[in-house]
Amino acid sequence: MQNRAEPAIARSDWHLRARVRIIRDHDAVAAAPPVTWCFREGEEYTLVQWGLAGQPVSDHWWTSQNTDTAHTVPDDHVTVLKVIEKTPPTG
């Protein structure tokens, strides 16, 4: 069993919006309606990471901004090309 560090707790709401390139294929399903989106290696998207104050900071995923139809991509499936906007979780 591995000891893992506890994730930091955000002191403020935070977000990161970036242009990313998919580096490994990934099929994602939105919650409502349940629609599958196929992210393919080499494609580029503008995606976000975000979190709320008082919650653990998790940067292990990327998603679109529309939460109703969001498709989530694991962080290890993308490479960041350009950070567009950043508000850190430290306030």
Backbone as CSV, one residue per row, in Angstrom:
resi,resn,N_x,N_y,N_z,CA_x,CA_y,CA_z,C_x,C_y,C_z
1,MET,0.837,-1.173,0.000,0.000,0.000,0.000,0.885,1.240,0.000
2,GLN,0.575,2.196,-0.886,1.372,3.406,-1.000,0.820,4.503,-0.110
3,ASN,1.705,5.326,0.436,1.284,6.531,1.137,1.192,7.645,0.123
4,ARG,0.037,8.262,0.047,-0.153,9.353,-0.898,-0.412,10.629,-0.123
5,ALA,0.156,11.700,-0.590,-0.057,12.988,0.055,-1.513,13.411,-0.105
6,GLU,-2.044,13.999,0.938,-3.404,14.521,0.866,-3.413,15.713,-0.093
7,PRO,-4.455,15.843,-0.924,-4.513,16.988,-1.833,-4.691,18.285,-1.057
8,ALA,-4.150,19.351,-1.602,-4.304,20.667,-0.990,-5.776,21.082,-1.022
9,ILE,-6.175,21.858,-0.037,-7.532,22.394,0.001,-7.493,23.809,-0.579
10,ALA,-8.371,24.076,-1.541,-8.401,25.389,-2.193,-8.857,26.464,-1.208
11,ARG,-8.138,27.562,-1.165,-8.530,28.691,-0.317,-9.520,29.598,-1.031
12,SER,-9.607,29.458,-2.349,-10.559,30.262,-3.129,-10.994,29.453,-4.343
13,ASP,-12.097,29.865,-4.962,-12.498,29.248,-6.221,-11.357,29.444,-7.215
14,TRP,-11.140,28.460,-8.090,-10.011,28.548,-9.010,-10.390,27.966,-10.363
15,HIS,-9.612,28.331,-11.377,-9.791,27.730,-12.701,-8.539,27.932,-13.538
16,LEU,-8.421,27.090,-14.517,-7.341,27.172,-15.496,-7.976,26.884,-16.845
17,ARG,-7.843,27.808,-17.777,-8.342,27.602,-19.145,-7.131,27.589,-20.055
18,ALA,-7.041,26.556,-20.903,-5.849,26.389,-21.734,-6.200,25.753,-23.074
19,ARG,-5.347,26.019,-24.034,-5.396,25.308,-25.313,-4.578,24.045,-25.106
20,VAL,-5.172,22.888,-25.391,-4.490,21.612,-25.165,-4.528,20.757,-26.427
21,ARG,-3.581,19.826,-26.505,-3.559,18.839,-27.591,-3.758,17.461,-26.971
22,ILE,-4.629,16.673,-27.571,-4.864,15.307,-27.128,-3.647,14.469,-27.534
23,ILE,-3.061,13.753,-26.574,-1.877,12.937,-26.876,-2.172,11.442,-26.792
24,ARG,-3.388,11.093,-26.351,-3.797,9.688,-26.290,-5.312,9.637,-26.470
25,ASP,-5.791,8.767,-27.334,-7.229,8.643,-27.590,-7.995,8.417,-26.296
26,HIS,-9.207,9.015,-26.238,-10.065,8.840,-25.059,-11.517,9.040,-25.467
27,ASP,-12.378,8.096,-25.098,-13.819,8.226,-25.318,-14.452,8.665,-24.013
28,ALA,-15.193,9.781,-24.052,-15.818,10.337,-22.856,-17.325,10.401,-23.060
29,VAL,-18.074,10.216,-21.981,-19.533,10.262,-22.039,-20.023,11.401,-21.162
30,ALA,-20.839,12.299,-21.739,-21.456,13.376,-20.970,-22.567,12.796,-20.105
31,ALA,-22.860,13.491,-19.009,-23.876,13.005,-18.077,-25.292,13.187,-18.610
32,ALA,-25.596,14.372,-19.139,-26.971,14.634,-19.575,-26.961,15.554,-20.787
33,PRO,-27.359,15.084,-21.932,-27.727,13.714,-22.241,-26.471,12.841,-22.379
34,PRO,-26.626,11.530,-22.240,-25.467,10.625,-22.313,-24.961,10.465,-23.749
35,VAL,-24.084,11.371,-24.142,-23.525,11.391,-25.495,-22.033,11.120,-25.408
36,THR,-21.532,10.226,-26.254,-20.103,9.909,-26.276,-19.370,10.847,-27.223
37,TRP,-18.220,11.366,-26.769,-17.339,12.184,-27.604,-16.014,11.453,-27.680
38,CYS,-15.493,11.297,-28.878,-14.233,10.593,-29.092,-13.108,11.604,-29.299
39,PHE,-12.263,11.774,-28.290,-11.084,12.630,-28.387,-9.972,11.802,-29.025
40,ARG,-9.374,12.317,-30.077,-8.361,11.560,-30.809,-7.011,12.276,-30.771
41,GLU,-5.962,11.479,-30.724,-4.592,11.989,-30.689,-4.384,13.028,-31.781
42,GLY,-3.791,14.163,-31.402,-3.488,15.234,-32.346,-4.535,16.337,-32.390
43,GLU,-5.744,16.078,-31.927,-6.784,17.111,-31.917,-6.450,18.160,-30.863
44,GLU,-6.907,19.407,-31.102,-6.678,20.497,-30.161,-8.012,21.076,-29.713
45,TYR,-8.076,21.440,-28.418,-9.285,21.990,-27.812,-8.909,23.070,-26.810
46,THR,-9.861,23.934,-26.503,-9.744,24.827,-25.362,-10.568,24.195,-24.254
47,LEU,-9.892,23.790,-23.171,-10.542,23.098,-22.068,-10.210,23.798,-20.754
48,VAL,-10.918,23.413,-19.697,-10.729,24.030,-18.387,-10.538,22.981,-17.302
49,GLN,-9.900,23.413,-16.230,-9.875,22.718,-14.955,-10.415,23.737,-13.960
50,TRP,-11.159,23.296,-12.956,-11.696,24.246,-11.991,-12.031,23.549,-10.682
51,GLY,-12.199,24.358,-9.651,-12.578,23.833,-8.347,-13.109,24.934,-7.463
52,LEU,-13.637,24.536,-6.323,-14.277,25.468,-5.398,-13.476,25.622,-4.119
53,ALA,-13.563,26.793,-3.523,-12.917,27.051,-2.243,-13.390,26.030,-1.214
54,GLY,-12.455,25.544,-0.396,-12.782,24.596,0.643,-12.780,23.148,0.196
55,GLN,-12.617,22.917,-1.098,-12.603,21.566,-1.651,-11.163,21.171,-2.015
56,PRO,-10.854,19.866,-2.045,-9.524,19.436,-2.479,-9.240,19.884,-3.913
57,VAL,-8.010,20.288,-4.162,-7.598,20.708,-5.504,-7.286,19.458,-6.319
58,SER,-7.991,19.275,-7.424,-7.751,18.141,-8.313,-7.512,18.659,-9.719
59,ASP,-6.318,18.399,-10.233,-5.989,18.830,-11.596,-5.744,17.614,-12.486
60,HIS,-6.445,16.534,-12.193,-6.252,15.273,-12.913,-7.189,15.114,-14.100
61,TRP,-7.917,16.167,-14.462,-8.903,16.075,-15.539,-9.028,17.416,-16.241
62,TRP,-9.538,17.372,-17.453,-9.868,18.564,-18.234,-11.289,18.388,-18.748
63,THR,-12.015,19.493,-18.921,-13.387,19.410,-19.390,-13.755,20.668,-20.164
64,SER,-14.910,20.618,-20.822,-15.439,21.813,-21.471,-16.087,22.684,-20.407
65,GLN,-16.461,23.918,-20.758,-17.036,24.824,-19.775,-18.513,24.576,-19.527
66,ASN,-19.210,23.945,-20.441,-20.629,23.690,-20.273,-20.809,22.424,-19.447
67,THR,-21.166,22.561,-18.181,-21.226,21.401,-17.302,-22.354,20.430,-17.646
68,ASP,-23.416,20.888,-18.305,-24.507,19.983,-18.659,-24.095,18.974,-19.724
69,THR,-23.223,19.381,-20.619,-22.822,18.500,-21.722,-21.319,18.215,-21.701
70,ALA,-20.700,18.380,-20.538,-19.248,18.259,-20.426,-18.758,16.843,-20.704
71,HIS,-17.640,16.790,-21.374,-16.911,15.553,-21.608,-15.548,15.719,-20.938
72,THR,-15.197,14.823,-20.052,-13.980,14.939,-19.258,-12.859,14.094,-19.850
73,VAL,-11.658,14.675,-19.884,-10.466,14.007,-20.405,-9.436,13.930,-19.278
74,PRO,-8.869,12.755,-19.006,-7.831,12.662,-17.970,-6.629,13.543,-18.319
75,ASP,-6.013,14.118,-17.286,-4.885,15.019,-17.483,-3.737,14.368,-18.245
76,ASP,-3.512,13.065,-18.055,-2.396,12.417,-18.741,-2.703,12.087,-20.203
77,HIS,-3.850,12.540,-20.700,-4.207,12.377,-22.111,-4.030,13.667,-22.907
78,VAL,-3.563,14.738,-22.249,-3.388,16.021,-22.933,-2.026,16.615,-22.622
79,THR,-1.603,17.511,-23.501,-0.450,18.357,-23.225,-0.924,19.799,-23.391
80,VAL,-0.522,20.662,-22.476,-0.930,22.054,-22.512,-0.077,22.795,-23.534
81,LEU,-0.743,23.444,-24.483,-0.051,24.231,-25.501,0.094,25.682,-25.068
82,LYS,-0.981,26.222,-24.461,-0.970,27.629,-24.050,-1.998,27.848,-22.955
83,VAL,-1.552,28.424,-21.836,-2.480,28.821,-20.776,-3.138,30.120,-21.214
84,ILE,-4.455,30.139,-21.220,-5.213,31.319,-21.653,-5.587,32.177,-20.455
85,GLU,-5.992,31.539,-19.370,-6.439,32.259,-18.184,-6.211,31.380,-16.961
86,LYS,-5.772,31.994,-15.849,-5.482,31.196,-14.658,-5.819,31.990,-13.400
87,THR,-6.611,31.368,-12.538,-6.883,31.885,-11.200,-6.484,30.784,-10.242
88,PRO,-5.413,30.962,-9.454,-4.911,29.879,-8.609,-5.826,29.605,-7.403
89,PRO,-5.747,28.385,-6.862,-6.575,28.022,-5.718,-6.103,28.613,-4.404
90,THR,-5.023,29.375,-4.439,-4.462,29.955,-3.220,-4.997,31.356,-2.933
91,GLY,-5.805,31.889,-3.833,-6.421,33.188,-3.591,-5.675,34.369,-4.057
